[in-house]
Amino acid sequence: MNEVAAPAGRLARLGWRLRPRRFGLRARILIVFTLGAFALAAFLAAVTYGLTRSTLLRQRDDAAIDQAYANARRVEEDLRSNPTNLQPILADLPGTSQPLVWYRSAWASRNADFGPTSLPASLRDTVIGGTPARMIYDRAGKRTLAVGVPIPQSSAAYFEISSLDELGDTLGSVGVSAIGASAITTALGVAAGAWAARRATRPLGAAAQAARAIAGGGLDTRLEAVDDPDLKVLADSFNDMVSTLQRRVEQDARFASDVSHELRSPLTTLSNSAQFLHSRRDELPERAAAAVDLLVADVGRFQGLVEDLLEISRFDAGAVKLTLDELVLAEFVRQAVAASAVPSGNGVEPPSDSTVKIVVDPRAEHLVARLDKRRMLRVLANLLENARHYGAGDVTVEVIPATPPDEPVTNVQIAVEDHGPGVPPEERTLVFERFARGVSAGRRGAGEGAGLGLALVDEHVRLHGGRVWVTDRLDGEEGARFVIELPVVAEEEMIPEEIP
């Protein structure tokens, strides 16, 4: 059973790959206009060619019949006056057609190449029998028109043979003109289709841009009002949806902010009580002292969570303002690393089994950037805490230019490398999302917190006009490399400022 199902599954997958892809809306509009213009042009060309052909044939036929009757009357008059010599009579006839005369069972013609065999037998018999007739036929591979007029008073019959090659050339020119007109009409249809496709999809493009702006946090983005009744429904529905989304996000942000503010007071009391108990730790029994240590650690993490939530709520409310100072970036990194090794006061000390190695590229030693010291200190502290918690070894911090050696330095990178398990490629964007909980994103997101540490890193860096990402270590060893890229404003030596 499995042997039968496997080939069937392969065939199904092959059919899925070979299935024609659906065209986009703009392509479908263009195709419809092109096919419509081509069909209309082909129809008009066919109708024009058919009408022209029938008109020219009718005119040529009428002219040949009129000429044949006129010449037949002249032949009849000449036969009455000189019935013995037909050649002079035929030589004097006007026109370019080849005349033939049947007179008392004998044939006479102006051109030796044209004789009774040049006429269809049915036409000869019909005209000699007393009935005028005409016929279009092929003679020596050419279209030929023959007209026969009986002359019963003289027991004769008059025939004229005309070539239709000139008419064929004319119809060929008409056909070429019709094809050229069809091509031009089709090209105009393609141009009209492209214009209509752009016009028709322009509102969709505006909606797509608005959606991207909303995804980037611009919840005040709206579509412009339009007069088109069909597009007005789309614009109104889109704007109503965004308004509802904005109200929901603002409600959630206010809720998080209010809860965080309400928690700060009792949390401060709880923290002070825990610190008081921790100061009397030596006076407590061993089990009670261990419980106090756990209490202090958990209260510290709880305080960090509340502070993170308050910071996130400020981002959502758009109330974050940077206090920018021009700082020598390399020296700032050194001071930030030193500050991160000092206990934070929440009862949680940095691990003592890992060290931080700082590597500064000579070209980055005196680069100056405009930074908010408090927020960038928080960024580096979060990355170092993340690296220490999961690094299982020493941590390396690099400060390197983001431009090649032969180009001026406009951006600088701060990289934090650890020796941890690394971050899978499919989760390297997820780790910077709030409350991320992927296979490994939750583990690397914020330690034992709520997954806000790296989200705050991303928010702070973007406020500084930079970006942050994670990749593998450059030396091929196992571990993660978190990279911050920031713009620089100058390159000069400055007196380092101590971080408060």
NORMO-V15883 format. One record per residue. N is the residue number from 0. RES is the residue in three letters. PHI is phi in whole degrees, 0 to 359 (none if undefined). Layout:
# NORMO-V15883
N	RES	PHI
N	RES	PHI
This chain:
# NORMO-V15883
0	MET	none
1	ASN	293
2	GLU	296
3	VAL	280
4	ALA	290
5	ALA	297
6	PRO	300
7	ALA	297
8	GLY	295
9	ARG	296
10	LEU	296
11	ALA	296
12	ARG	294
13	LEU	297
14	GLY	297
15	TRP	295
16	ARG	291
17	LEU	277
18	ARG	297
19	PRO	297
20	ARG	285
21	ARG	284
22	PHE	280
23	GLY	287
24	LEU	298
25	ARG	297
26	ALA	295
27	ARG	295
28	ILE	297
29	LEU	297
30	ILE	295
31	VAL	298
32	PHE	296
33	THR	295
34	LEU	296
35	GLY	296
36	ALA	295
37	PHE	295
38	ALA	297
39	LEU	296
40	ALA	295
41	ALA	296
42	PHE	296
43	LEU	296
44	ALA	296
45	ALA	295
46	VAL	295
47	THR	297
48	TYR	296
49	GLY	297
50	LEU	295
51	THR	296
52	ARG	297
53	SER	295
54	THR	294
55	LEU	295
56	LEU	296
57	ARG	296
58	GLN	297
59	ARG	294
60	ASP	294
61	ASP	298
62	ALA	296
63	ALA	293
64	ILE	294
65	ASP	298
66	GLN	295
67	ALA	296
68	TYR	294
69	ALA	296
70	ASN	291
71	ALA	295
72	ARG	294
73	ARG	295
74	VAL	297
75	GLU	297
76	GLU	294
77	ASP	292
78	LEU	295
79	ARG	290
80	SER	269
81	ASN	214
82	PRO	281
83	THR	266
84	ASN	233
85	LEU	270
86	GLN	298
87	PRO	299
88	ILE	298
89	LEU	291
90	ALA	294
91	ASP	273
92	LEU	289
93	PRO	283
94	GLY	100
95	THR	261
96	SER	287
97	GLN	264
98	PRO	272
99	LEU	226
100	VAL	232
101	TRP	258
102	TYR	223
103	ARG	50
104	SER	72
105	ALA	244
106	TRP	245
107	ALA	224
108	SER	217
109	ARG	280
110	ASN	237
111	ALA	296
112	ASP	286
113	PHE	244
114	GLY	224
115	PRO	299
116	THR	287
117	SER	283
118	LEU	254
119	PRO	297
120	ALA	300
121	SER	295
122	LEU	291
123	ARG	302
124	ASP	296
125	THR	295
126	VAL	289
127	ILE	298
128	GLY	286
129	GLY	106
130	THR	242
131	PRO	295
132	ALA	205
133	ARG	220
134	MET	202
135	ILE	253
136	TYR	209
137	ASP	264
138	ARG	234
139	ALA	55
140	GLY	79
141	LYS	236
142	ARG	287
143	THR	226
144	LEU	247
145	ALA	238
146	VAL	236
147	GLY	237
148	VAL	234
149	PRO	287
150	ILE	237
151	PRO	294
152	GLN	295
153	SER	251
154	SER	51
155	ALA	224
156	ALA	214
157	TYR	246
158	PHE	231
159	GLU	228
160	ILE	247
161	SER	236
162	SER	276
163	LEU	258
164	ASP	298
165	GLU	299
166	LEU	295
167	GLY	297
168	ASP	298
169	THR	297
170	LEU	295
171	GLY	298
172	SER	296
173	VAL	297
174	GLY	296
175	VAL	298
176	SER	297
177	ALA	295
178	ILE	295
179	GLY	299
180	ALA	296
181	SER	296
182	ALA	297
183	ILE	295
184	THR	297
185	THR	296
186	ALA	298
187	LEU	297
188	GLY	295
189	VAL	296
190	ALA	297
191	ALA	296
192	GLY	295
193	ALA	297
194	TRP	296
195	ALA	295
196	ALA	296
197	ARG	296
198	ARG	296
199	ALA	288
200	THR	266
201	ARG	300
202	PRO	299
203	LEU	293
204	GLY	297
205	ALA	296
206	ALA	294
207	ALA	295
208	GLN	297
209	ALA	296
210	ALA	296
211	ARG	295
212	ALA	296
213	ILE	294
214	ALA	297
215	GLY	278
216	GLY	109
217	GLY	277
218	LEU	288
219	ASP	270
220	THR	288
221	ARG	221
222	LEU	278
223	GLU	290
224	ALA	292
225	VAL	233
226	ASP	272
227	ASP	297
228	PRO	296
229	ASP	288
230	LEU	287
231	LYS	297
232	VAL	297
233	LEU	297
234	ALA	297
235	ASP	295
236	SER	296
237	PHE	297
238	ASN	295
239	ASP	296
240	MET	298
241	VAL	294
242	SER	297
243	THR	297
244	LEU	297
245	GLN	297
246	ARG	298
247	ARG	293
248	VAL	295
249	GLU	295
250	GLN	297
251	ASP	296
252	ALA	294
253	ARG	296
254	PHE	297
255	ALA	297
256	SER	293
257	ASP	296
258	VAL	298
259	SER	297
260	HIS	296
261	GLU	293
262	LEU	280
263	ARG	296
264	SER	295
265	PRO	297
266	LEU	291
267	THR	297
268	THR	298
269	LEU	296
270	SER	294
271	ASN	297
272	SER	296
273	ALA	295
274	GLN	293
275	PHE	297
276	LEU	296
277	HIS	293
278	SER	292
279	ARG	258
280	ARG	300
281	ASP	294
282	GLU	272
283	LEU	263
284	PRO	299
285	GLU	300
286	ARG	295
287	ALA	294
288	ALA	297
289	ALA	296
290	ALA	295
291	VAL	295
292	ASP	299
293	LEU	297
294	LEU	297
295	VAL	297
296	ALA	297
297	ASP	292
298	VAL	296
299	GLY	298
300	ARG	294
301	PHE	296
302	GLN	298
303	GLY	299
304	LEU	297
305	VAL	296
306	GLU	297
307	ASP	297
308	LEU	296
309	LEU	296
310	GLU	294
311	ILE	297
312	SER	295
313	ARG	293
314	PHE	299
315	ASP	295
316	ALA	277
317	GLY	69
318	ALA	260
319	VAL	276
320	LYS	235
321	LEU	271
322	THR	253
323	LEU	267
324	ASP	227
325	GLU	276
326	LEU	234
327	VAL	286
328	LEU	297
329	ALA	299
330	GLU	292
331	PHE	298
332	VAL	296
333	ARG	300
334	GLN	293
335	ALA	294
336	VAL	294
337	ALA	296
338	ALA	293
339	SER	289
340	ALA	273
341	VAL	270
342	PRO	306
343	SER	275
344	GLY	93
345	ASN	260
346	GLY	90
347	VAL	249
348	GLU	263
349	PRO	298
350	PRO	299
351	SER	266
352	ASP	266
353	SER	224
354	THR	239
355	VAL	247
356	LYS	259
357	ILE	253
358	VAL	238
359	VAL	242
360	ASP	294
361	PRO	305
362	ARG	287
363	ALA	258
364	GLU	295
365	HIS	243
366	LEU	286
367	VAL	245
368	ALA	229
369	ARG	268
370	LEU	228
371	ASP	272
372	LYS	303
373	ARG	296
374	ARG	287
375	MET	290
376	LEU	297
377	ARG	294
378	VAL	300
379	LEU	294
380	ALA	297
381	ASN	296
382	LEU	294
383	LEU	292
384	GLU	297
385	ASN	296
386	ALA	292
387	ARG	293
388	HIS	289
389	TYR	246
390	GLY	285
391	ALA	55
392	GLY	161
393	ASP	291
394	VAL	244
395	THR	243
396	VAL	245
397	GLU	246
398	VAL	238
399	ILE	224
400	PRO	292
401	ALA	263
402	THR	238
403	PRO	301
404	PRO	299
405	ASP	270
406	GLU	240
407	PRO	296
408	VAL	278
409	THR	245
410	ASN	223
411	VAL	231
412	GLN	244
413	ILE	244
414	ALA	246
415	VAL	242
416	GLU	250
417	ASP	230
418	HIS	246
419	GLY	277
420	PRO	284
421	GLY	79
422	VAL	237
423	PRO	301
424	PRO	304
425	GLU	287
426	GLU	244
427	ARG	285
428	THR	267
429	LEU	295
430	VAL	297
431	PHE	266
432	GLU	273
433	ARG	288
434	PHE	55
435	ALA	294
436	ARG	217
437	GLY	271
438	VAL	298
439	SER	238
440	ALA	296
441	GLY	295
442	ARG	287
443	ARG	264
444	GLY	298
445	ALA	200
446	GLY	65
447	GLU	265
448	GLY	276
449	ALA	256
450	GLY	84
451	LEU	250
452	GLY	300
453	LEU	287
454	ALA	297
455	LEU	293
456	VAL	302
457	ASP	298
458	GLU	296
459	HIS	296
460	VAL	294
461	ARG	297
462	LEU	297
463	HIS	272
464	GLY	78
465	GLY	245
466	ARG	212
467	VAL	222
468	TRP	208
469	VAL	232
470	THR	213
471	ASP	280
472	ARG	297
473	LEU	284
474	ASP	273
475	GLY	85
476	GLU	283
477	GLU	288
478	GLY	149
479	ALA	247
480	ARG	230
481	PHE	268
482	VAL	239
483	ILE	251
484	GLU	242
485	LEU	231
486	PRO	283
487	VAL	248
488	VAL	246
489	ALA	197
490	GLU	218
491	GLU	202
492	GLU	274
493	MET	228
494	ILE	285
495	PRO	299
496	GLU	259
497	GLU	287
498	ILE	277
499	PRO	292
